[in-house]
């Protein structure tokens, strides 16, 4: 078991290194808005490289590593899928940086290499999900395990958008509204189905006994009612995934769907919010019972994300949020405040303080970055002004500091040397 944990932590550390590269790319983009980018670097391409590396080679392998740690036995297939996701995500990074989704000259032909490597990444996601379900076959579905099941389904749903976008690109059908919807489905399902539900499931798993058995301390008086609530919350999440995934499209393009479909998607998004809020309340109760207050920033960001998503279920509110420049803020709250802070805190609780950056330091750094992103909103400042751009640029460095410090300490830490016996 210890050997399996060591291998899971090796995957975790590699994912942290990718976080540094992805975060540095995001910081370069912010400084580019302030001082200009180096020659040959396009802002749009840099943004794609930053976000895809953060999704593919940081969040997904980190989730896989913690999923392995939550098991009571080794899972080689899950570990292999995590490494494949990390490597393929890293391979796509230079192609996104050079050309974005556009073609790259190769042997006299022009190929969309970023799209190709991203497409290959989806096979790693299929393998990861298959390994997850195989590892938990026949087990009782606790709230944590139910969340991870739903997260995998959300990850797989996102691949529909990825494949749809790739088919349109290779067929020469162009982008247009349908292409935008495929991109929104990919980003929305990945962000909500994977980056919210997986860290939330891993957070709950950190409070469960080894082997995934459900902690029923709060359910002793009414176990049947608790089981019904868990099942209802799970189905609310599944019913809500389509609406949560396409909420951004509804706000960005009022004519993307007919009024009945828009209303149905809004109800679906609210269903997702209700299911996630039920699990968030359960986590908050366990955090309070054990006084693990390092989870407080994660819970606060989760609550803020769900409030904003609930507002986005109403087209007028969603359109106002986009005009107010809150979409980028929302994505950073989700990707850093929920996903990244949740994963760092779960790793620290699972493996101990030496295995991850300090959750409190990392969460404080994330809050600083979020303040910088919020300063760019036209609600209270001129986003083109010098001070918001400078504030956003310098605070974008904050999350890198605790991660870099942890990685350097890990490299310099003396290793245990086996003592010869006899």
C-alpha positions in Angstrom: 0.0 0.0 0.0 2.8 2.4 0.8 4.4 1.8 -2.6 1.0 2.7 -4.2 0.8 5.9 -2.1 4.4 6.8 -3.2 3.5 6.4 -6.8 0.4 8.4 -6.4 2.4 11.2 -4.8 4.9 11.1 -7.7 2.0 11.8 -10.1 0.8 14.5 -7.7 4.2 16.3 -7.7 4.4 16.1 -11.5 1.0 17.7 -11.7 2.1 20.5 -9.3 5.1 21.2 -11.6 2.6 21.6 -14.5 0.6 23.9 -12.3 3.6 26.2 -12.1 4.1 26.3 -15.9 0.4 26.9 -16.4 0.3 29.6 -13.7 3.4 31.2 -15.1 1.8 31.3 -18.5 -1.3 33.0 -17.1 0.9 35.5 -15.3 2.8 36.2 -18.5 -0.5 36.9 -20.2 -1.4 39.4 -17.4 1.9 41.2 -17.7 1.5 41.2 -21.4 -1.6 43.3 -21.0 0.4 45.7 -18.9 3.8 45.8 -20.7 3.2 43.9 -23.9 4.0 40.3 -24.8 7.4 39.1 -26.1 7.7 39.1 -29.9 6.1 36.1 -31.5 3.7 35.3 -28.7 0.0 35.8 -29.4 -2.3 36.6 -26.5 -5.1 34.3 -27.7 -2.7 31.4 -28.2 -1.1 32.0 -24.8 -4.5 32.0 -23.1 -5.4 28.7 -24.8 -2.0 27.2 -23.7 -2.5 28.4 -20.2 -6.0 27.1 -19.7 -5.5 23.7 -21.4 -2.4 22.9 -19.4 -4.1 23.9 -16.2 -7.0 21.6 -17.1 -5.2 18.7 -18.7 -1.9 18.4 -16.9 -2.6 19.9 -13.5 -6.2 19.3 -12.4 -6.9 16.0 -14.1 -3.7 14.1 -13.0 -4.0 15.7 -9.5 -7.5 14.3 -9.3 -6.3 10.9 -10.5 -3.6 10.9 -7.9 -6.0 11.6 -5.1 -8.5 9.1 -6.4 -5.8 6.4 -6.2 -5.0 7.5 -2.6 -8.7 7.2 -1.7 -8.6 3.5 -2.6 -7.6 0.8 -0.2 -5.7 -1.1 -2.9 -3.4 -0.2 -5.8 -5.0 0.7 -9.1 -2.4 0.5 -11.9 -4.9 1.4 -14.7 -5.9 4.6 -12.9 -2.3 5.7 -12.3 -1.4 5.0 -16.0 -4.4 7.0 -17.1 -3.3 9.9 -14.9 0.2 9.9 -16.3 -1.2 9.7 -19.9 -3.4 12.7 -19.3 -0.5 14.7 -17.9 1.9 13.8 -20.7 -0.6 14.4 -23.5 -1.6 17.7 -22.0 2.0 18.8 -21.8 2.5 17.7 -25.4 -0.4 19.9 -26.5 1.0 22.9 -24.7 3.6 24.1 -27.3 1.1 23.6 -30.1 -1.5 25.8 -28.4 1.3 28.3 -27.6 2.4 28.5 -31.3 -0.9 28.3 -33.1 -3.9 28.0 -30.7 -6.5 25.8 -32.4 -5.0 26.7 -35.8 -2.9 24.5 -38.1 0.9 23.9 -37.7 3.1 23.2 -40.8 4.3 19.5 -40.7 6.0 17.8 -43.6 4.4 20.0 -46.3 0.9 19.8 -44.7 -0.9 22.0 -42.2 -2.3 20.0 -39.3 -4.2 21.3 -36.2 -1.8 19.6 -33.8 -3.3 21.1 -30.7 -6.7 19.7 -31.6 -5.1 16.3 -32.4 -3.2 16.0 -29.1 -6.3 17.3 -27.2 -8.3 14.6 -28.9 -5.8 11.9 -27.8 -6.2 13.3 -24.3 -9.8 12.3 -24.3 -8.8 8.6 -24.6 -6.9 9.0 -21.3 -10.1 10.4 -19.8 -12.1 7.4 -21.0 -9.4 5.1 -19.5 -9.4 7.1 -16.2 -13.2 6.9 -15.9 -13.2 3.2 -16.8 -10.5 2.5 -14.2 -12.5 4.4 -11.6 -15.7 2.4 -12.1 -13.8 -0.8 -12.2 -12.1 0.0 -8.9 -15.4 0.6 -7.2 -17.5 -2.1 -8.7 -19.9 -3.5 -6.2 -19.1 -0.9 -3.5 -21.7 0.9 -1.6 -22.1 4.5 -3.0 -21.2 6.9 -0.3 -21.7 10.7 -0.9 -18.0 11.0 -1.9 -18.1 8.1 -4.3 -21.4 9.3 -5.8 -19.8 12.6 -6.5 -16.8 11.0 -8.2 -19.1 8.9 -10.3 -20.9 12.1 -11.4 -17.6 13.8 -12.0 -16.4 11.1 -14.4 -19.7 11.3 -16.3 -19.2 15.1 -16.5 -15.7 14.5 -17.8 -17.0 12.1 -20.4 -19.8 14.5 -21.4 -17.1 17.2 -22.1 -15.6 14.9 -24.7 -18.7 15.2 -26.8 -17.9 18.9 -27.2 -14.3 18.2 -27.9 -15.1 15.7 -30.6 -17.8 17.9 -32.1 -15.4 20.8 -32.4 -12.7 18.5 -33.9 -15.1 17.1 -36.5 -16.2 20.6 -37.6 -12.6 21.7 -37.9 -11.5 18.7 -40.0 -14.7 18.8 -42.1 -14.1 22.4 -43.0 -17.6 23.3 -41.8 -16.2 26.4 -40.0 -17.0 27.6 -36.6 -20.2 29.5 -36.4 -22.8 29.1 -33.6 -22.6 25.3 -33.6 -18.9 25.3 -33.2 -19.2 27.8 -30.3 -21.7 25.5 -28.7 -19.4 22.5 -28.9 -16.6 24.6 -27.3 -19.0 25.7 -24.6 -20.2 22.2 -23.9 -16.6 21.0 -23.6 -15.5 23.8 -21.3 -18.8 23.9 -19.3 -19.0 20.1 -18.7 -15.3 19.9 -17.8 -15.4 22.9 -15.5 -18.6 22.0 -13.7 -18.8 18.2 -14.0 -15.1 17.6 -13.4 -13.5 20.6 -11.7 -16.3 21.1 -9.1 -17.6 17.6 -8.4 -14.3 15.7 -8.3 -12.6 18.0 -5.7 -15.8 18.1 -3.7 -16.0 14.3 -3.8 -12.3 14.0 -2.8 -12.9 16.5 0.0 -15.7 14.3 1.4 -13.6 11.2 0.9 -10.9 12.7 3.1 -13.4 12.5 6.0 -14.4 9.0 5.3 -12.8 5.8 6.8 -10.3 3.9 4.6 -11.7 1.9 1.8 -14.5 4.3 1.1 -17.0 3.1 3.8 -19.5 5.8 4.6 -19.1 7.8 7.8 -22.5 7.7 9.3 -21.9 9.8 12.4 -24.4 12.4 11.2 -26.9 9.8 9.8 -27.2 7.5 12.8 -30.7 8.7 13.7 -32.2 8.4 10.2 -29.9 6.4 7.9 -32.8 5.7 5.4 -33.6 9.4 5.0 -29.9 10.1 4.6 -29.6 7.5 1.8 -32.7 9.0 0.1 -31.1 12.5 0.3 -27.9 11.2 -1.2 -29.6 9.5 -4.1 -31.8 12.5 -4.8 -28.7 14.8 -4.8 -26.9 12.5 -7.2 -29.7 12.5 -9.7 -30.1 16.3 -9.3 -26.4 16.6 -10.4 -26.9 14.3 -13.4 -30.0 16.2 -14.5 -28.2 19.5 -14.0 -25.0 18.8 -15.9 -26.4 19.8 -19.4 -27.7 23.1 -18.1 -24.6 23.9 -16.0 -22.5 23.1 -19.0 -24.3 25.4 -21.4 -25.1 28.2 -19.0 -22.4 30.4 -20.5 -23.8 30.0 -24.0 -27.2 31.1 -22.9 -25.8 34.3 -21.5 -23.4 35.1 -24.3 -25.9 34.5 -27.1 -29.6 35.1 -26.3 -30.6 33.6 -29.6 -28.6 30.4 -29.2 -31.7 28.4 -28.1 -35.4 28.8 -28.3 -37.2 30.2 -25.2 -38.5 26.7 -24.1 -35.0 25.2 -24.4 -33.5 28.2 -22.6 -36.0 27.7 -19.7 -35.2 24.0 -19.6 -31.5 24.6 -19.5 -32.0 27.1 -16.7 -34.0 24.6 -14.6 -31.2 22.1 -15.3 -28.5 24.5 -14.1 -30.5 25.1 -10.9 -30.8 21.3 -10.4 -27.0 21.1 -10.5 -26.7 23.9 -8.0 -29.1 22.1 -5.6 -27.3 18.8 -5.9 -23.9 20.4 -5.3 -25.2 22.5 -2.4 -26.5 19.4 -0.7 -23.0 17.9 -0.8 -21.4 21.2 0.2 -23.6 21.3 3.3 -22.6 17.8 4.2 -18.9 18.7 3.9 -19.4 21.9 5.9 -20.9 19.8 8.7 -18.0 17.4 8.8 -15.5 20.3 8.6 -17.1 22.0 11.6 -17.3 18.7 13.5 -13.6 18.1 13.1 -12.6 21.8 13.2 -10.7 21.4 9.9 -10.9 25.1 9.1 -8.4 25.0 6.3 -11.4 23.9 4.2 -13.2 27.2 4.8 -11.8 29.0 1.7 -12.8 26.1 -0.5 -16.3 26.1 0.9 -16.5 29.9 0.5 -15.4 29.7 -3.1 -17.8 26.7 -3.7 -20.7 28.8 -2.3 -19.8 31.8 -4.4 -19.5 29.6 -7.6 -22.9 28.1 -7.0 -24.5 31.5 -6.3 -23.1 32.8 -9.6 -24.1 29.7 -11.5 -27.7 29.9 -10.1 -27.8 33.6 -11.3 -26.5 32.4 -14.7 -29.6 30.1 -15.0 -31.6 33.3 -15.8 -30.6 34.7 -19.2 -30.9 38.4 -18.2 -28.6 37.9 -15.2 -26.2 35.8 -17.2 -26.0 38.5 -19.9 -25.5 41.2 -17.3 -22.6 39.2 -15.7 -20.9 38.9 -19.1 -21.3 42.7 -19.7 -19.9 43.4 -16.2 -16.8 41.3 -17.1 -17.5 38.7 -14.4 -17.1 35.6 -16.6 -13.3 35.6 -16.2 -13.7 36.1 -12.5 -16.2 33.2 -12.3 -13.8 30.9 -14.2 -10.9 31.7 -11.8 -13.1 31.2 -8.7 -14.0 27.8 -10.1 -10.6 26.7 -11.4 -8.5 28.1 -8.5 -10.8 28.7 -5.5 -12.7 25.5 -5.9 -10.6 23.0 -8.0 -7.0 23.9 -7.1 -7.5 25.0 -3.5 -9.7 21.9 -2.9 -7.1 19.6 -4.4 -4.2 21.1 -2.4 -6.3 20.9 0.9 -7.3 17.3 0.1 -3.7 16.3 -0.6 -2.5 17.8 2.7 -5.2 16.0 4.7 -4.7 12.7 2.9 -0.8 12.6 2.9 0.2 15.2 5.5 1.8 18.6 5.5 5.0 17.6 3.7 3.1 16.3 0.7 1.5 19.6 -0.5 1.8 23.3 -0.2 0.2 24.8 2.9 -3.5 25.0 2.2 -3.8 28.2 4.2 -1.0 29.9 2.3 -2.2 28.6 -1.1 -5.8 29.7 -0.4 -4.6 33.2 0.7 -2.6 33.4 -2.5 -5.7 32.4 -4.6 -7.8 35.1 -2.8 -5.1 37.7 -3.8 -5.3 36.6 -7.4 -9.1 36.7 -7.4 -9.0 40.2 -6.0 -6.7 41.2 -8.9 -9.1 39.6 -11.5 -12.1 41.3 -9.8 -10.3 44.7 -10.1 -10.6 44.4 -13.9 -14.4 44.5 -13.8 -15.9 47.7 -15.2 -18.3 47.7 -12.3 -15.9 49.6 -10.1 -12.9 50.6 -12.2 -11.8 51.3 -15.7 -10.3 47.9 -16.8 -8.1 49.7 -19.3 -6.6 51.8 -16.5 -3.0 51.3 -15.4 -3.6 50.3 -11.7 -6.2 47.5 -12.3 -3.9 45.9 -15.0 -0.9 46.2 -12.7 -2.8 44.9 -9.7 -4.0 41.9 -11.7 -0.6 41.2 -13.1 1.3 41.2 -9.9 -1.3 39.3 -7.9 -1.3 36.6 -10.6 2.1 35.6 -9.3 0.7 34.8 -5.8 -0.4 31.2 -6.2 2.9 30.3 -7.8 4.9 31.2 -4.6 3.6 28.5 -2.2 3.7 25.8 -4.9 7.3 26.7 -5.9 8.3 26.8 -2.3 6.9 23.4 -1.7 8.5 21.8 -4.8 11.9 23.3 -3.9 11.7 22.0 -0.3 10.7 18.6 -1.6 13.7 18.5 -3.9 16.1 19.6 -1.1 14.6 17.3 1.5 17.0 14.5 2.5 15.8 11.1 1.3 15.6 8.1 3.6 18.5 5.8 2.9 17.9 2.1 3.6 20.2 0.8 6.4 22.1 -2.4 5.7 21.3 -5.2 8.1 23.5 -7.9 9.3 
